[in-house]
Amino acid sequence: MLGQMRLAWWRETMEKPVAVRPSGDVVLDAIGQHWPGRNEGLIKLVDGWEHLLAEPPLGEDHARLFAKGRIAALQGAFGADEDMWDDSGAAVPAWHWALADLAQHVSLSEEREMLVSVGLEKDANPKRLPSQFKGVALLGALALRSLKRGGRPLMEGRGASITVLRATIFGR
């Protein structure tokens, strides 16, 4: 209940214009200063996190909505046009990352298996991304590797550095 109250506060606060938001919260002040006009992605991120507060075990629909919220926040951070965030672009590695990151942090094995399954729903070979999306491509490559390994940590093992190198060179 406390988590829901805190998320509701963030959503309501992010919906307000920067000038009328409360001041003194370091994160909120920084968002107002560095992200003006890009609150929609952050509100979707809050909505996505709220889906994790459902009764366990986590359902597939909640996992998908969580991933969409994290993708919206990344889209807001990169400020990219809609075409780059379709299901053949940056949304795919972001989808893999959102679900792989969550999969490695859940405690129930049935939730982890479901997150891996949902994470692998998207195409494993998205188009090459422009250089400004290199960070998304790197996270996506590590996440896809993690999902294929059953939701293991992204940087686990020697193969992680090779995955990063390959993603750096080939952009996916």
C-alpha positions in Angstrom: 0.0 0.0 0.0 2.9 2.4 0.8 4.4 1.6 -2.6 1.2 2.4 -4.4 0.9 5.7 -2.4 4.4 6.7 -3.4 3.9 5.8 -7.1 0.6 7.8 -7.1 2.4 10.8 -5.6 5.0 10.6 -8.4 2.4 10.3 -11.1 0.4 13.2 -9.8 3.4 15.3 -9.3 4.8 14.6 -12.8 1.4 15.6 -14.3 1.8 19.1 -12.9 3.7 21.9 -14.7 7.2 22.3 -13.4 6.5 25.7 -11.9 3.8 24.3 -9.5 5.6 21.1 -8.4 7.0 21.0 -4.9 10.7 21.8 -4.7 13.4 20.2 -2.5 13.3 16.7 -3.9 16.6 16.3 -5.7 15.3 13.8 -8.3 12.1 15.8 -9.0 14.0 19.0 -9.3 16.5 17.5 -11.8 13.6 16.0 -13.8 12.0 19.5 -14.0 15.3 21.0 -15.0 16.6 18.4 -17.5 13.4 16.8 -18.8 10.9 19.6 -19.5 8.1 18.5 -21.7 9.1 14.8 -21.6 7.0 13.8 -18.6 4.8 11.4 -20.5 7.5 8.7 -20.6 8.2 9.0 -16.9 4.5 8.8 -16.1 4.3 5.6 -18.1 7.4 4.3 -16.2 5.6 4.9 -12.9 2.5 3.1 -14.3 4.7 0.2 -15.3 6.2 -0.1 -11.9 2.7 0.0 -10.4 1.9 -3.2 -12.3 4.5 -5.0 -10.2 2.5 -4.4 -7.1 -0.1 -7.0 -8.1 -0.6 -10.1 -6.1 2.1 -12.7 -6.8 2.7 -14.4 -9.0 3.2 -11.7 -11.6 1.1 -12.2 -14.7 2.1 -11.9 -18.3 -0.1 -8.8 -18.9 1.6 -7.0 -15.9 5.0 -7.9 -17.3 4.2 -6.5 -20.7 2.8 -3.3 -19.2 5.9 -2.9 -17.0 8.2 -3.3 -20.1 6.2 -0.8 -22.1 6.6 1.7 -19.2 10.4 1.3 -19.2 10.5 1.6 -23.0 8.5 4.8 -22.7 11.0 6.2 -20.2 13.9 5.4 -22.5 12.1 7.0 -25.5 11.7 10.1 -23.4 15.4 10.0 -22.4 16.6 9.7 -26.0 13.9 12.1 -27.3 13.7 10.1 -30.5 11.0 10.1 -33.1 8.3 7.4 -33.0 9.8 5.6 -36.0 12.9 4.6 -34.0 10.7 3.1 -31.3 8.6 0.7 -33.3 8.8 -3.1 -33.1 11.7 -3.3 -35.6 13.8 -0.6 -33.9 14.9 0.5 -30.5 11.8 -0.9 -28.8 13.1 -4.5 -29.3 16.4 -4.3 -27.3 14.6 -2.1 -24.7 11.9 -4.8 -24.4 14.6 -7.4 -23.9 16.4 -5.3 -21.3 13.3 -4.4 -19.3 12.2 -8.0 -18.9 15.7 -9.5 -18.5 16.5 -7.0 -15.8 13.3 -7.8 -14.0 13.8 -11.6 -14.4 17.1 -11.5 -12.6 15.5 -9.8 -9.6 12.4 -11.8 -9.0 12.5 -14.5 -6.3 9.8 -16.9 -7.7 11.1 -19.3 -10.4 7.7 -19.4 -12.1 7.8 -15.6 -12.5 11.4 -15.7 -13.8 10.3 -18.4 -16.4 7.3 -16.3 -17.4 9.5 -13.1 -17.8 12.0 -15.0 -19.9 9.2 -16.3 -22.1 7.6 -12.9 -22.5 11.0 -11.3 -23.1 11.7 -13.6 -25.9 8.4 -12.8 -27.7 10.1 -10.0 -29.6 12.3 -10.5 -32.6 15.9 -11.5 -31.6 17.3 -9.8 -34.7 16.1 -6.2 -34.8 17.5 -3.8 -37.3 20.8 -2.1 -36.7 20.4 1.1 -34.6 22.0 4.4 -35.3 25.0 5.3 -33.2 23.1 7.5 -30.8 21.3 4.3 -29.7 24.4 2.4 -28.9 23.6 2.2 -25.2 20.2 0.7 -26.0 21.8 -1.8 -28.4 24.3 -2.8 -25.7 21.7 -3.3 -23.1 19.5 -5.2 -25.5 22.3 -7.6 -26.6 23.2 -8.3 -22.9 19.5 -8.8 -22.1 18.9 -11.1 -25.0 21.8 -13.2 -23.9 20.4 -13.2 -20.3 17.0 -14.3 -21.5 18.4 -17.1 -23.6 20.2 -18.2 -20.4 17.0 -18.3 -18.4 17.1 -14.9 -16.8 20.7 -14.9 -15.5 22.4 -11.6 -14.6 23.3 -9.5 -17.6 27.0 -9.3 -17.0 27.5 -12.9 -15.8 30.4 -14.9 -17.2 33.1 -14.2 -19.7 30.7 -14.2 -22.7 29.2 -10.9 -21.5 32.2 -8.9 -22.6 32.2 -10.6 -26.0 28.5 -9.8 -26.3 29.2 -6.1 -25.5 32.0 -6.0 -28.1 29.8 -7.6 -30.8 27.0 -5.2 -30.0 29.4 -2.2 -30.2 30.7 -3.2 -33.6 27.5 -4.3 -35.2 25.0 -2.1 -33.4 22.7 -4.9 -32.1 
